[in-house]
Amino acid sequence: MDTAPELKIVAFCCKYCAYKAADLAGSMRLQMPPELRIVQVPCTGRLDMVEVLHAIEEGADGVMTLGCMPGDCHFLQGNLRARKRVEYVKRLLDDIGLEPERLEMFNLSSAMGGKFVEYATEMAERIRKLGPSRLRRSANSEPRGYREDHLEFGMRKLELENETAPPEESPVCHHNTVG
């Protein structure tokens, strides 16, 4: 009997909107894709794209970044910065021969539990069509190959660019909520 491998999708969710939308979806007892693994982050603008690449390298078949609605980020522009970074990492994935469709950014408010499930389902269907990532390590882990070396190169390139780039205005310093 041949069974399909269990797929894994990591969802990096901002604490204020996406994570609360996921919680609302759970409270509403909406069906989540079983592939989904939710990780709460303070703001998508604080999510280091190296962590996204590490998730892919460690066997995630897909990665979602979910943040506040454009213009409604609790840290002013964190979600806008995150979108630019996600687009950059998608280009890196394409450069090394992985499908950039394995990574996506979504925006929603905390009241959008149904939309959270819709996005998660959309991503799960996309990943099911793509199948398991070629970087997935099996129990009988094979030696690192060409693609994995390129992913490591991509992560190092991103780390170096982060070190040499002028520091971005930290979203933590400019919280626009009262209280």
JOSUL-V531689 format. One record per pair of residues at least 12 apart in sequence whose ideal C-beta (glycine too) atoms are under 6 Angstrom apart, sorted by the first residue. I is the first residue (numbers start at 0). J is the second residue. Records with the same first field share a line. If there is no record, write none. Layout:
BEGIN
I = J, J
END
This chain:
BEGIN
4 = 131
6 = 34, 60, 126
7 = 34, 59, 60
8 = 34, 35, 61, 122, 126
9 = 36, 54, 59, 62
10 = 35, 37, 63
11 = 38, 40, 46, 64
12 = 37, 39, 65
13 = 42, 43, 66, 67
14 = 39, 41
15 = 73
16 = 67, 108, 109
17 = 65
18 = 39
19 = 109
20 = 107, 109, 111, 112, 115
21 = 37, 115
23 = 112
24 = 112, 115, 116
27 = 112
29 = 116
31 = 119
32 = 119, 120, 123
34 = 123
35 = 119
42 = 74, 77, 170
43 = 64, 66, 77, 78, 81
44 = 74, 77, 80, 81, 170
48 = 84, 88, 157
49 = 154, 157, 158
51 = 88
52 = 154
56 = 134, 150
58 = 135, 136
60 = 126, 131, 132
61 = 101, 122, 126
62 = 102
63 = 103, 122
64 = 81, 85, 104
65 = 105
66 = 78, 81, 106
68 = 106, 108
69 = 106
73 = 176
74 = 170
75 = 173, 175
77 = 170
82 = 104
85 = 104
89 = 102
91 = 153
95 = 149, 150, 153
96 = 146
98 = 129
100 = 125
105 = 118
END
